Each structure stands twice: as C-alpha cells, then as structure tokens.
Amino acid sequence: MSISDLDQKWFDFTGQYVDKLNQNNGDWSQLTKEEQELAALWRLEMDVHNGGFLQFFTNWGIDCYEHAIRCLKKIGAKKSLDIIRSSFTVIDKYKEDKRLKAYFDLYKLISEDDHTQLDLLDNQYWELPDNIQELTFRVYQVR
C-alpha cells in the first residue's frame, strides 16, 4: 500500500509540529496555538487509525484531546468531531472512578458495552467521514 502525495504532504506538514513538541519534552506551551492544533491532529489521526480513540487518549491525555478538538472545529471536520466527542463521552464517565490513577487504567475499567461503543465509533472514524488532509490545507498556511 502506498501513501498518496497528499497524505505524505499532510503527514510531513503536521508531523513537524509533533517533532517540535517532542524537542520541547512534550511541553505544549512551547508551541503556538496553531502548532498545538496541528500536532494534536497528527496524533489523533495516527493513533485513532492505528488502535482507536482509547489508544489516542491513553497515550496523549486531555490536553492533546482538547487541542485536537479545537483543530477539528477550526477545519470544519464536523462528522469527525462528532465521533471524537462521542468517544470522549464514553470514557469521561470514568474520571471520578477512584481506581483511575493513570489514563492507561481505562483499559481495565471500562465496561464491555463501552468497549463495544468505542469500537463502533472507531469504525465510523475509519470510514473517513471528512477529508482531514484537504480541510487542513484549506485552513492552515503551509510554510
């Protein structure tokens, strides 16, 4: 399977901000608001398409989620935004659970029904309801 030119261009464009975030030891405050959005969108796309929303959230947490949501709103990815918000709603109800010490604890805390719901939402996201790459380039200036 080969990656399209648009996919590669998007990957390189957004990935540079993930690199910048990594060079700053994951300190989001060292990135501009737009850089935060693009780095979070890259992480969202990579993790949700790799292992699903739960993987994304447990790897990167609430800050990354919030930056990604801001980005999806900004680019007008309405269907993707609805799916990701719905996925967050599934796990958010566990935030007060005393057994939740780290995000990775969600894997053992969430119910079978919630796992099933997340799987359904992941499948909807994988159907590419919005063209994230094109929407990104319509809104953000490629440098």
N, CA, C and O atoms as a DFTB+ gen file, in Angstrom:
572 C
 N C O
     1  1       0.851      -1.163       0.000
     2  2       0.000       0.000       0.000
     3  2       0.904       1.236       0.000
     4  3       1.792       1.368       0.843
     5  1       0.673       2.108      -0.925
     6  2       1.497       3.306      -0.991
     7  2       0.712       4.505      -0.464
     8  3      -0.517       4.551      -0.513
     9  1       1.455       5.441       0.025
    10  2       0.849       6.650       0.561
    11  2       0.722       7.668      -0.581
    12  3       1.642       7.827      -1.384
    13  1      -0.417       8.350      -0.645
    14  2      -0.618       9.326      -1.718
    15  2       0.242      10.565      -1.457
    16  3       0.721      10.788      -0.346
    17  1       0.422      11.361      -2.509
    18  2       1.188      12.601      -2.374
    19  2       0.545      13.528      -1.350
    20  3       1.241      14.155      -0.551
    21  1      -0.794      13.616      -1.374
    22  2      -1.496      14.472      -0.411
    23  2      -1.294      13.965       1.009
    24  3      -1.042      14.750       1.923
    25  1      -1.404      12.652       1.194
    26  2      -1.191      12.069       2.523
    27  2       0.220      12.369       3.022
    28  3       0.403      12.736       4.183
    29  1       1.207      12.216       2.157
    30  2       2.602      12.464       2.534
    31  2       2.818      13.938       2.859
    32  3       3.497      14.274       3.829
    33  1       2.244      14.802       2.051
    34  2       2.368      16.250       2.288
    35  2       1.748      16.614       3.642
    36  3       2.325      17.381       4.413
    37  1       0.566      16.051       3.917
    38  2      -0.111      16.320       5.188
    39  2       0.716      15.767       6.353
    40  3       0.909      16.445       7.362
    41  1       1.198      14.541       6.205
    42  2       2.000      13.887       7.238
    43  2       3.237      14.724       7.567
    44  3       3.549      14.946       8.736
    45  1       3.933      15.184       6.535
    46  2       5.139      15.997       6.738
    47  2       4.800      17.348       7.371
    48  3       5.491      17.813       8.277
    49  1       3.728      17.967       6.880
    50  2       3.328      19.284       7.382
    51  2       2.951      19.227       8.861
    52  3       3.460      20.013       9.659
    53  1       2.082      18.321       9.224
    54  2       1.631      18.242      10.617
    55  2       2.696      17.607      11.511
    56  3       2.833      17.970      12.679
    57  1       3.446      16.660      10.954
    58  2       4.467      15.961      11.736
    59  2       5.575      16.862      12.242
    60  3       6.180      16.573      13.274
    61  1       5.853      17.947      11.536
    62  2       6.904      18.858      12.001
    63  2       6.558      19.471      13.360
    64  3       7.454      19.821      14.127
    65  1       5.271      19.601      13.657
    66  2       4.868      20.176      14.941
    67  2       4.908      19.135      16.057
    68  3       5.120      19.466      17.223
    69  1       4.705      17.892      15.689
    70  2       4.916      16.808      16.661
    71  2       6.404      16.756      17.008
    72  3       6.765      16.592      18.174
    73  1       7.265      16.895      16.001
    74  2       8.711      16.925      16.243
    75  2       9.074      18.082      17.175
    76  3       9.872      17.917      18.098
    77  1       8.490      19.239      16.930
    78  2       8.766      20.404      17.778
    79  2       8.296      20.137      19.214
    80  3       8.995      20.468      20.171
    81  1       7.120      19.542      19.354
    82  2       6.608      19.191      20.679
    83  2       7.554      18.220      21.371
    84  3       7.857      18.387      22.552
    85  1       8.017      17.219      20.656
    86  2       8.948      16.235      21.220
    87  2      10.268      16.887      21.619
    88  3      10.839      16.551      22.657
    89  1      10.751      17.814      20.802
    90  2      12.002      18.520      21.115
    91  2      11.868      19.384      22.371
    92  3      12.861      19.721      23.017
    93  1      10.636      19.733      22.700
    94  2      10.358      20.523      23.896
    95  2       9.787      19.664      25.020
    96  3       9.044      20.150      25.873
    97  1      10.144      18.384      25.009
    98  2       9.766      17.442      26.065
    99  2       8.261      17.392      26.335
   100  3       7.828      17.238      27.477
   101  1       7.474      17.525      25.264
   102  2       6.028      17.418      25.402
   103  2       5.366      18.631      26.024
   104  3       4.204      18.561      26.424
   105  1       6.081      19.740      26.114
   106  2       5.536      20.960      26.717
   107  2       4.722      21.726      25.671
   108  3       5.279      22.424      24.823
   109  1       3.412      21.586      25.747
   110  2       2.515      22.223      24.787
   111  2       2.680      23.739      24.763
   112  3       2.454      24.370      23.731
   113  1       3.070      24.322      25.881
   114  2       3.181      25.781      25.949
   115  2       4.307      26.323      25.071
   116  3       4.369      27.528      24.824
   117  1       5.187      25.460      24.602
   118  2       6.284      25.884      23.741
   119  2       5.874      25.958      22.268
   120  3       6.677      26.339      21.416
   121  1       4.634      25.597      21.975
   122  2       4.100      25.659      20.622
   123  2       3.059      26.767      20.538
   124  3       2.383      27.067      21.522
   125  1       2.931      27.374      19.365
   126  2       1.851      28.336      19.157
   127  2       0.529      27.572      19.173
   128  3       0.510      26.342      19.119
   129  1      -0.560      28.305      19.246
   130  2      -1.880      27.684      19.246
   131  2      -2.075      26.830      17.983
   132  3      -2.569      25.706      18.068
   133  1      -1.691      27.357      16.820
   134  2      -1.824      26.594      15.574
   135  2      -0.931      25.360      15.585
   136  3      -1.351      24.293      15.138
   137  1       0.275      25.487      16.082
   138  2       1.179      24.337      16.162
   139  2       0.613      23.262      17.087
   140  3       0.722      22.071      16.799
   141  1       0.009      23.684      18.196
   142  2      -0.636      22.737      19.108
   143  2      -1.740      21.966      18.392
   144  3      -1.847      20.745      18.507
   145  1      -2.550      22.704      17.655
   146  2      -3.663      22.085      16.939
   147  2      -3.168      21.056      15.934
   148  3      -3.701      19.949      15.854
   149  1      -2.163      21.418      15.179
   150  2      -1.654      20.527      14.138
   151  2      -0.937      19.310      14.709
   152  3      -1.068      18.206      14.180
   153  1      -0.183      19.504      15.781
   154  2       0.474      18.363      16.431
   155  2      -0.575      17.412      17.010
   156  3      -0.448      16.193      16.892
   157  1      -1.604      17.972      17.629
   158  2      -2.661      17.142      18.211
   159  2      -3.452      16.409      17.125
   160  3      -3.828      15.250      17.300
   161  1      -3.700      17.085      16.010
   162  2      -4.412      16.436      14.918
   163  2      -3.602      15.270      14.360
   164  3      -4.156      14.213      14.057
   165  1      -2.293      15.464      14.226
   166  2      -1.422      14.380      13.761
   167  2      -1.534      13.191      14.709
   168  3      -1.714      12.053      14.274
   169  1      -1.425      13.465      16.005
   170  2      -1.501      12.373      16.988
   171  2      -2.863      11.692      16.943
   172  3      -2.952      10.467      17.022
   173  1      -3.913      12.477      16.817
   174  2      -5.258      11.909      16.728
   175  2      -5.374      10.981      15.518
   176  3      -5.811       9.837      15.641
   177  1      -4.983      11.479      14.368
   178  2      -5.083      10.693      13.146
   179  2      -4.239       9.415      13.233
   180  3      -4.708       8.336      12.871
   181  1      -3.022       9.533      13.702
   182  2      -2.146       8.362      13.761
   183  2      -2.679       7.317      14.735
   184  3      -2.749       6.134      14.400
   185  1      -3.051       7.741      15.931
   186  2      -3.463       6.769      16.942
   187  2      -4.853       6.200      16.693
   188  3      -5.063       4.998      16.856
   189  1      -5.805       7.041      16.301
   190  2      -7.152       6.508      16.064
   191  2      -7.127       5.529      14.896
   192  3      -7.810       4.505      14.930
   193  1      -6.348       5.833      13.868
   194  2      -6.275       4.908      12.730
   195  2      -5.408       3.689      13.032
   196  3      -5.483       2.687      12.320
   197  1      -4.599       3.762      14.064
   198  2      -3.754       2.634      14.441
   199  2      -4.475       1.714      15.412
   200  3      -4.549       0.506      15.187
   201  1      -5.006       2.276      16.488
   202  2      -5.598       1.435      17.517
   203  2      -6.905       1.944      18.089
   204  3      -7.512       1.279      18.928
   205  1      -7.346       3.107      17.652
   206  2      -8.623       3.625      18.117
   207  2      -8.490       4.795      19.082
   208  3      -7.398       5.174      19.504
   209  1      -9.650       5.346      19.411
   210  2      -9.685       6.516      20.282
   211  2      -9.081       6.240      21.648
   212  3      -8.368       7.084      22.191
   213  1      -9.355       5.079      22.207
   214  2      -8.822       4.765      23.535
   215  2      -7.298       4.797      23.512
   216  3      -6.675       5.280      24.458
   217  1      -6.701       4.292      22.453
   218  2      -5.243       4.363      22.322
   219  2      -4.784       5.820      22.278
   220  3      -3.833       6.198      22.962
   221  1      -5.461       6.628      21.476
   222  2      -5.116       8.049      21.388
   223  2      -5.183       8.705      22.764
   224  3      -4.230       9.355      23.193
   225  1      -6.302       8.534      23.449
   226  2      -6.492       9.233      24.713
   227  2      -5.532       8.741      25.791
   228  3      -4.980       9.546      26.540
   229  1      -5.330       7.445      25.877
   230  2      -4.434       6.942      26.926
   231  2      -2.977       7.302      26.639
   232  3      -2.182       7.442      27.569
   233  1      -2.622       7.451      25.372
   234  2      -1.255       7.856      25.031
   235  2      -0.995       9.337      25.300
   236  3       0.085       9.701      25.765
   237  1      -1.978      10.192      25.011
   238  2      -1.697      11.633      24.968
   239  2      -2.508      12.481      25.929
   240  3      -2.112      13.614      26.203
   241  1      -3.615      11.994      26.452
   242  2      -4.331      12.696      27.504
   243  2      -5.241      13.826      27.073
   244  3      -5.497      14.055      25.891
   245  1      -5.714      14.518      28.092
   246  2      -6.755      15.527      27.907
   247  2      -6.261      16.754      27.149
   248  3      -7.006      17.310      26.342
   249  1      -5.032      17.191      27.384
   250  2      -4.536      18.376      26.674
   251  2      -4.513      18.127      25.173
   252  3      -4.977      18.964      24.398
   253  1      -3.991      17.010      24.768
   254  2      -3.928      16.681      23.345
   255  2      -5.338      16.560      22.775
   256  3      -5.611      17.042      21.675
   257  1      -6.223      15.921      23.518
   258  2      -7.620      15.805      23.091
   259  2      -8.218      17.188      22.847
   260  3      -8.846      17.420      21.814
   261  1      -8.026      18.100      23.788
   262  2      -8.608      19.440      23.662
   263  2      -8.027      20.204      22.478
   264  3      -8.757      20.912      21.784
   265  1      -6.724      20.072      22.238
   266  2      -6.116      20.722      21.071
   267  2      -6.657      20.113      19.776
   268  3      -6.906      20.831      18.808
   269  1      -6.836      18.801      19.759
   270  2      -7.356      18.123      18.566
   271  2      -8.798      18.554      18.285
   272  3      -9.173      18.774      17.134
   273  1      -9.594      18.670      19.336
   274  2     -10.985      19.122      19.185
   275  2     -11.012      20.530      18.600
   276  3     -11.793      20.826      17.696
   277  1     -10.157      21.382      19.124
   278  2     -10.072      22.761      18.621
   279  2      -9.722      22.760      17.128
   280  3     -10.278      23.543      16.357
   281  1      -8.814      21.894      16.732
   282  2      -8.404      21.798      15.336
   283  2      -9.541      21.280      14.456
   284  3      -9.804      21.843      13.394
   285  1     -10.210      20.221      14.884
   286  2     -11.317      19.677      14.095
   287  2     -12.411      20.723      13.901
   288  3     -12.993      20.828      12.821
   289  1     -12.689      21.496      14.949
   290  2     -13.668      22.590      14.819
   291  2     -13.196      23.601      13.788
   292  3     -13.952      24.008      12.907
   293  1     -11.945      23.997      13.909
   294  2     -11.383      25.032      13.052
   295  2     -11.421      24.642      11.577
   296  3     -11.723      25.477      10.724
   297  1     -11.118      23.387      11.269
   298  2     -11.080      22.969       9.869
   299  2     -12.459      22.560       9.348
   300  3     -12.620      22.311       8.153
   301  1     -13.437      22.489      10.225
   302  2     -14.790      22.149       9.797
   303  2     -15.024      20.670       9.572
   304  3     -15.866      20.291       8.757
   305  1     -14.290      19.829      10.283
   306  2     -14.448      18.371      10.178
   307  2     -15.568      17.938      11.130
   308  3     -15.323      17.296      12.152
   309  1     -16.782      18.299      10.772
   310  2     -17.930      18.140      11.668
   311  2     -18.234      16.690      12.030
   312  3     -18.504      16.385      13.192
   313  1     -18.193      15.804      11.055
   314  2     -18.509      14.401      11.335
   315  2     -17.425      13.769      12.210
   316  3     -17.726      13.044      13.158
   317  1     -16.185      14.046      11.886
   318  2     -15.078      13.523      12.698
   319  2     -15.156      14.081      14.114
   320  3     -14.950      13.355      15.086
   321  1     -15.450      15.350      14.224
   322  2     -15.582      15.997      15.527
   323  2     -16.672      15.327      16.361
   324  3     -16.466      15.051      17.543
   325  1     -17.816      15.066      15.759
   326  2     -18.905      14.399      16.488
   327  2     -18.481      13.016      16.980
   328  3     -18.799      12.631      18.106
   329  1     -17.770      12.277      16.145
   330  2     -17.329      10.930      16.523
   331  2     -16.341      10.997      17.686
   332  3     -16.454      10.233      18.645
   333  1     -15.387      11.900      17.601
   334  2     -14.368      12.009      18.651
   335  2     -14.993      12.500      19.958
   336  3     -14.635      12.014      21.030
   337  1     -15.902      13.435      19.884
   338  2     -16.601      13.884      21.099
   339  2     -17.419      12.749      21.718
   340  3     -17.443      12.588      22.939
   341  1     -18.081      11.972      20.878
   342  2     -18.856      10.833      21.380
   343  2     -17.943       9.806      22.038
   344  3     -18.295       9.219      23.061
   345  1     -16.782       9.593      21.455
   346  2     -15.811       8.665      22.045
   347  2     -15.361       9.158      23.414
   348  3     -15.249       8.379      24.360
   349  1     -15.105      10.451      23.509
   350  2     -14.691      11.010      24.796
   351  2     -15.800      10.849      25.838
   352  3     -15.518      10.551      26.998
   353  1     -17.039      11.039      25.441
   354  2     -18.169      10.891      26.364
   355  2     -18.194       9.493      26.967
   356  3     -18.537       9.324      28.137
   357  1     -17.831       8.491      26.169
   358  2     -17.820       7.109      26.653
   359  2     -16.822       6.947      27.799
   360  3     -17.120       6.266      28.781
   361  1     -15.652       7.559      27.690
   362  2     -14.633       7.364      28.733
   363  2     -14.696       8.415      29.845
   364  3     -14.195       8.184      30.945
   365  1     -15.298       9.546      29.567
   366  2     -15.318      10.633      30.548
   367  2     -16.062      10.258      31.821
   368  3     -15.762      10.786      32.891
   369  1     -17.006       9.373      31.718
   370  2     -17.781       8.981      32.906
   371  2     -16.934       8.224      33.933
   372  3     -17.379       7.997      35.058
   373  1     -15.722       7.837      33.550
   374  2     -14.825       7.117      34.468
   375  2     -13.872       8.052      35.220
   376  3     -13.088       7.592      36.050
   377  1     -13.931       9.347      34.941
   378  2     -12.954      10.273      35.522
   379  2     -13.006      10.346      37.045
   380  3     -12.001      10.683      37.672
   381  1     -14.136      10.043      37.648
   382  2     -14.266      10.083      39.105
   383  2     -14.021       8.724      39.762
   384  3     -14.053       8.614      40.988
   385  1     -13.781       7.715      38.975
   386  2     -13.540       6.370      39.498
   387  2     -12.229       6.381      40.301
   388  3     -11.180       6.758      39.778
   389  1     -12.295       5.977      41.536
   390  2     -11.133       6.002      42.440
   391  2     -10.002       5.091      41.964
   392  3      -8.849       5.272      42.356
   393  1     -10.327       4.132      41.136
   394  2      -9.305       3.215      40.625
   395  2      -8.504       3.826      39.476
   396  3      -7.482       3.274      39.070
   397  1      -8.961       4.949      38.958
   398  2      -8.291       5.598      37.836
   399  2      -7.121       6.438      38.358
   400  3      -7.305       7.539      38.877
   401  1      -5.942       5.898      38.208
   402  2      -4.719       6.583      38.656
   403  2      -3.948       7.156      37.474
   404  3      -3.256       8.166      37.604
   405  1      -4.073       6.506      36.323
   406  2      -3.415       6.935      35.088
   407  2      -4.351       6.600      33.933
   408  3      -5.207       5.725      34.056
   409  1      -4.189       7.294      32.816
   410  2      -5.080       7.074      31.672
   411  2      -5.104       5.611      31.226
   412  3      -6.144       5.118      30.787
   413  1      -3.979       4.916      31.332
   414  2      -3.938       3.523      30.903
   415  2      -4.859       2.629      31.730
   416  3      -5.225       1.541      31.287
   417  1      -5.233       3.079      32.921
   418  2      -6.176       2.320      33.745
   419  2      -7.533       2.180      33.062
   420  3      -8.299       1.269      33.379
   421  1      -7.830       3.075      32.132
   422  2      -9.118       2.997      31.430
   423  2      -9.306       1.654      30.742
   424  3     -10.425       1.148      30.662
   425  1      -8.226       1.077      30.248
   426  2      -8.344      -0.213      29.557
   427  2      -8.976      -1.281      30.439
   428  3      -9.734      -2.118      29.948
   429  1      -8.675      -1.263      31.721
   430  2      -9.238      -2.294      32.601
   431  2     -10.519      -1.838      33.302
   432  3     -11.222      -2.659      33.891
   433  1     -10.830      -0.550      33.246
   434  2     -12.009      -0.043      33.941
   435  2     -13.269      -0.023      33.095
   436  3     -14.362      -0.277      33.601
   437  1     -13.127       0.275      31.811
   438  2     -14.348       0.460      31.030
   439  2     -15.062      -0.866      30.781
   440  3     -14.443      -1.919      30.628
   441  1     -16.357      -0.771      30.747
   442  2     -17.196      -1.959      30.609
   443  2     -17.115      -2.530      29.194
   444  3     -16.637      -1.885      28.261
   445  1     -17.596      -3.748      29.075
   446  2     -17.644      -4.390      27.762
   447  2     -18.539      -3.592      26.806
   448  3     -18.221      -3.437      25.627
   449  1     -19.652      -3.094      27.330
   450  2     -20.546      -2.282      26.497
   451  2     -19.851      -1.008      26.011
   452  3     -20.037      -0.592      24.868
   453  1     -19.060      -0.399      26.875
   454  2     -18.339       0.805      26.476
   455  2     -17.231       0.487      25.474
   456  3     -16.984       1.274      24.560
   457  1     -16.569      -0.643      25.631
   458  2     -15.588      -1.085      24.627
   459  2     -16.277      -1.256      23.270
   460  3     -15.749      -0.844      22.237
   461  1     -17.448      -1.861      23.291
   462  2     -18.203      -2.076      22.056
   463  2     -18.581      -0.739      21.425
   464  3     -18.470      -0.562      20.211
   465  1     -19.025       0.193      22.253
   466  2     -19.392       1.519      21.741
   467  2     -18.172       2.220      21.128
   468  3     -18.275       2.831      20.064
   469  1     -17.036       2.132      21.794
   470  2     -15.811       2.735      21.249
   471  2     -15.408       2.084      19.932
   472  3     -14.960       2.772      19.015
   473  1     -15.559       0.779      19.831
   474  2     -15.252       0.076      18.582
   475  2     -16.142       0.571      17.440
   476  3     -15.672       0.775      16.321
   477  1     -17.414       0.758      17.730
   478  2     -18.338       1.268      16.713
   479  2     -17.942       2.673      16.268
   480  3     -17.952       2.982      15.077
   481  1     -17.597       3.510      17.226
   482  2     -17.182       4.879      16.902
   483  2     -15.861       4.889      16.131
   484  3     -15.697       5.659      15.184
   485  1     -14.930       4.042      16.535
   486  2     -13.662       3.935      15.793
   487  2     -13.930       3.551      14.338
   488  3     -13.336       4.117      13.421
   489  1     -14.819       2.596      14.136
   490  2     -15.148       2.169      12.773
   491  2     -15.755       3.311      11.960
   492  3     -15.476       3.447      10.769
   493  1     -16.574       4.120      12.598
   494  2     -17.127       5.285      11.904
   495  2     -16.020       6.261      11.521
   496  3     -16.037       6.816      10.422
   497  1     -15.071       6.471      12.406
   498  2     -13.967       7.383      12.124
   499  2     -13.095       6.832      10.999
   500  3     -12.633       7.584      10.140
   501  1     -12.874       5.532      11.006
   502  2     -12.027       4.892       9.991
   503  2     -12.640       4.988       8.598
   504  3     -11.935       4.841       7.599
   505  1     -13.949       5.234       8.525
   506  2     -14.608       5.392       7.228
   507  2     -14.306       6.754       6.602
   508  3     -14.811       7.065       5.523
   509  1     -13.486       7.567       7.270
   510  2     -13.041       8.872       6.773
   511  2     -14.226       9.777       6.412
   512  3     -14.410      10.133       5.248
   513  1     -15.023      10.143       7.420
   514  2     -16.219      10.943       7.139
   515  2     -15.910      12.362       6.637
   516  3     -16.769      13.005       6.033
   517  1     -14.709      12.841       6.882
   518  2     -14.275      14.159       6.411
   519  2     -12.905      13.979       5.764
   520  3     -12.147      13.087       6.144
   521  1     -12.597      14.804       4.812
   522  2     -11.272      14.736       4.206
   523  2     -10.339      15.638       5.021
   524  3     -10.149      16.812       4.703
   525  1      -9.768      15.062       6.074
   526  2      -8.935      15.805       7.017
   527  2      -7.778      16.515       6.312
   528  3      -7.479      17.668       6.620
   529  1      -7.132      15.838       5.377
   530  2      -5.976      16.445       4.709
   531  2      -6.378      17.703       3.951
   532  3      -5.769      18.757       4.133
   533  1      -7.388      17.603       3.113
   534  2      -7.817      18.775       2.341
   535  2      -8.315      19.890       3.241
   536  3      -8.004      21.059       3.014
   537  1      -9.082      19.541       4.254
   538  2      -9.586      20.554       5.179
   539  2      -8.438      21.256       5.901
   540  3      -8.477      22.469       6.105
   541  1      -7.423      20.494       6.284
   542  2      -6.261      21.080       6.952
   543  2      -5.602      22.120       6.064
   544  3      -5.307      23.228       6.512
   545  1      -5.374      21.769       4.814
   546  2      -4.676      22.688       3.906
   547  2      -5.527      23.882       3.491
   548  3      -4.987      24.903       3.064
   549  1      -6.841      23.772       3.608
   550  2      -7.706      24.927       3.330
   551  2      -7.588      25.987       4.431
   552  3      -7.738      27.181       4.173
   553  1      -7.319      25.536       5.654
   554  2      -7.336      26.435       6.804
   555  2      -5.947      26.902       7.216
   556  3      -5.757      28.077       7.532
   557  1      -4.987      26.003       7.216
   558  2      -3.647      26.334       7.711
   559  2      -2.714      26.666       6.558
   560  3      -2.709      26.007       5.518
   561  1      -1.944      27.687       6.772
   562  2      -0.953      28.105       5.782
   563  2       0.225      27.143       5.814
   564  3       0.852      26.955       6.857
   565  1       0.522      26.541       4.682
   566  2       1.659      25.642       4.596
   567  2       2.916      26.499       4.499
   568  3       3.032      27.368       3.635
   569  1       3.853      26.234       5.404
   570  2       5.100      27.027       5.438
   571  2       6.215      26.296       4.781
   572  3       7.333      26.805       4.715
